[in-house]
Amino acid sequence: MLVKICGLNTVATLDAALAGGASHVGFVFFPPSPRHLDFDTAAQLAARVPDHVARVGVFVDPDDLLLERAAPLLDVIQVHKTMPARTAAIQAKLGKDVWAAIAVKTRGDLDVAPGFVGAADRLLYDAKTPDDAALPGGMGLRFDWSLLAGFRHPLPWALSGGLGPDNVAEAIVRTRTALVDVSSGVESAPGVKDMDKIARFLKAAQS
């Protein structure tokens, strides 16, 4: 089971994710988020990540300047609120794996997934946040996993949104995902990761 611990912003919590066997670690580049990193901190953290763990940068409809500054620190570019054509342009420009987040509330929200074929390497199904929300994710919201039942996924995919140590095992069984992604579900407060919760999440996901 592949596990991404997202929104890491301290050495201690990054080390906890690595020690617990995370396959991916996520760094947020979006100033409205409590998990946002400046480039100096991001560089410090990225340098601690061993080669067998993928460094994922999380962006919301990013411009080229931001991507170009962050890309050398990253293995994967994860984009939210980004159309397929723009996603394809990012993939072509940076030459890195690109994940496209799809916000899900109803089955119809999945209809955009085929449009990312040839533009993204993986889809990330996340819970749709309210229209007036400042953040596109990381709010602890969960969507109805049954919406994925019988859906023909056009690309490799990951499950996100409202996951935590107490429900991740059920989520894996019910959705048959190969990759789970967590942020707020392993926090004690917004943007404050909890090392015990990180360890519990990783153990539950991998058991």
Secondary structure as the mmCIF struct_conf table of DSSP 4:
data_model
#
loop_
_struct_conf.conf_type_id
_struct_conf.id
_struct_conf.beg_label_comp_id
_struct_conf.beg_label_asym_id
_struct_conf.beg_label_seq_id
_struct_conf.end_label_comp_id
_struct_conf.end_label_asym_id
_struct_conf.end_label_seq_id
STRN STRN1 LEU A 2 ILE A 5
BEND BEND1 THR A 10 THR A 10
HELX_RH_AL_P HELX_RH_AL_P1 VAL A 11 ALA A 19
TURN_TY1_P TURN_TY1_P1 GLY A 20 GLY A 21
BEND BEND2 SER A 23 SER A 23
STRN STRN2 HIS A 24 VAL A 28
TURN_TY1_P TURN_TY1_P2 PRO A 31 PRO A 32
BEND BEND3 SER A 33 SER A 33
TURN_TY1_P TURN_TY1_P3 PRO A 34 ARG A 35
STRN STRN3 HIS A 36 HIS A 36
HELX_RH_AL_P HELX_RH_AL_P2 PHE A 39 ALA A 46
TURN_TY1_P TURN_TY1_P4 ALA A 47 ARG A 48
BEND BEND4 VAL A 49 VAL A 49
TURN_TY1_P TURN_TY1_P5 ASP A 51 HIS A 52
BEND BEND5 VAL A 53 VAL A 53
STRN STRN4 ALA A 54 VAL A 60
BEND BEND6 ASP A 61 ASP A 61
HELX_RH_AL_P HELX_RH_AL_P3 ASP A 64 ALA A 70
HELX_RH_3T_P HELX_RH_3T_P1 ALA A 71 LEU A 73
BEND BEND7 ASP A 75 ASP A 75
STRN STRN5 VAL A 76 HIS A 80
BEND BEND8 LYS A 81 LYS A 81
HELX_RH_AL_P HELX_RH_AL_P4 PRO A 84 LEU A 94
BEND BEND9 LYS A 96 LYS A 96
STRN STRN6 ASP A 97 VAL A 104
BEND BEND10 LYS A 105 THR A 106
HELX_RH_3T_P HELX_RH_3T_P2 ARG A 107 PHE A 116
STRN STRN7 VAL A 117 VAL A 117
TURN_TY1_P TURN_TY1_P6 GLY A 118 ALA A 119
STRN STRN8 ALA A 120 ALA A 120
BEND BEND11 ASP A 121 ASP A 121
STRN STRN9 ARG A 122 ALA A 127
HELX_LH_PP_P HELX_LH_PP_P1 LYS A 128 PRO A 130
TURN_TY1_P TURN_TY1_P7 ASP A 131 ASP A 132
BEND BEND12 ALA A 134 ALA A 134
BEND BEND13 PRO A 136 GLY A 137
BEND BEND14 MET A 139 MET A 139
HELX_RH_3T_P HELX_RH_3T_P3 TRP A 145 LEU A 148
TURN_TY1_P TURN_TY1_P8 ALA A 149 GLY A 150
BEND BEND15 PRO A 154 LEU A 155
STRN STRN10 TRP A 157 LEU A 159
BEND BEND16 GLY A 161 GLY A 162
TURN_TY1_P TURN_TY1_P9 PRO A 165 ASN A 167
HELX_RH_AL_P HELX_RH_AL_P5 VAL A 168 THR A 175
BEND BEND17 ALA A 178 ALA A 178
STRN STRN11 LEU A 179 VAL A 182
BEND BEND18 SER A 183 SER A 183
HELX_RH_3T_P HELX_RH_3T_P4 SER A 184 VAL A 186
STRN STRN12 GLU A 187 ALA A 189
TURN_TY1_P TURN_TY1_P10 PRO A 190 GLY A 191
STRN STRN13 VAL A 192 LYS A 193
HELX_RH_AL_P HELX_RH_AL_P6 MET A 195 GLN A 206
#
